[in-house]
């Protein structure tokens, strides 16, 4: 095994090991590694991470604070202040 191949495999192993043990989440680079390992798209892995993050947020104390946020009613004046294009 070439040293570059060894370094690459160690990087992948480290990422997957930390992911399994809950020490890291799925980042775009980890998602690409998982795509190569398991043949499921990087988008699939990132969506799993997003669902996990939202689940934990909904079941945390933060959700009470978020519930206090009111609906923003956008007027033409606000739209003119922050043009999208």
C-alpha positions in Angstrom: 0.0 0.0 0.0 1.3 3.4 -0.9 1.7 6.0 1.8 -1.0 8.2 0.2 -3.4 5.3 0.1 -2.6 4.5 3.7 -3.2 8.1 4.7 -6.5 8.2 2.8 -7.7 5.0 4.4 -6.7 6.3 7.9 -8.6 9.5 7.3 -11.7 7.6 6.2 -11.4 5.2 9.2 -11.0 8.0 11.6 -14.0 9.9 10.3 -16.2 6.8 10.3 -15.0 5.7 13.7 -15.7 9.1 15.2 -19.2 9.2 13.5 -20.1 5.7 15.0 -19.0 6.8 18.5 -21.0 10.1 18.3 -17.9 12.2 18.4 -18.7 14.0 15.1 -21.6 14.6 12.7 -21.8 14.0 9.0 -19.9 16.8 7.2 -19.8 17.1 3.5 -16.3 15.4 3.3 -17.5 12.6 5.6 -20.6 12.2 3.4 -18.4 11.8 0.3 -16.4 9.1 2.1 -19.6 7.3 3.1 -20.8 7.5 -0.4 -17.6 5.8 -1.6 -17.8 3.2 1.1 -21.5 2.3 0.9 -22.7 3.5 -2.5 -25.4 5.7 -1.0 -25.3 9.4 -2.1 -23.6 12.0 -0.1 -26.9 13.8 -0.1 -28.5 10.8 1.6 -25.9 11.0 4.4 -26.3 14.8 4.8 -30.1 14.5 5.0 -29.7 11.9 7.7 -27.6 14.3 9.7 -30.1 17.1 9.2 -33.0 14.9 10.4 -30.9 13.9 13.4 -30.1 17.5 14.2 -33.7 18.6 13.9 -34.9 15.7 16.1 -32.5 16.8 18.8 -33.5 20.4 18.5 -37.2 19.7 18.7 -36.6 17.7 21.8 -34.5 20.3 23.5 -35.2 23.4 25.7 -34.4 25.6 22.7 -37.7 24.8 21.0 -39.5 26.8 23.7 -37.5 29.9 22.8 -38.0 29.3 19.1 -41.8 29.1 19.7 -41.7 32.6 21.0 -40.7 34.0 17.6 -43.5 35.6 15.8 -44.3 35.5 12.1 -42.5 38.1 10.1 -45.0 40.0 7.9 -43.1 41.4 4.9 -44.2 44.7 3.5 -43.1 46.2 0.2 -40.9 48.5 2.2 -38.9 45.6 3.7 -38.6 43.9 0.3 -37.2 47.1 -1.2 -34.7 47.4 1.6 -33.4 43.8 1.0 -33.5 43.1 -2.7 -32.9 39.4 -3.6 -31.2 40.2 -6.9 
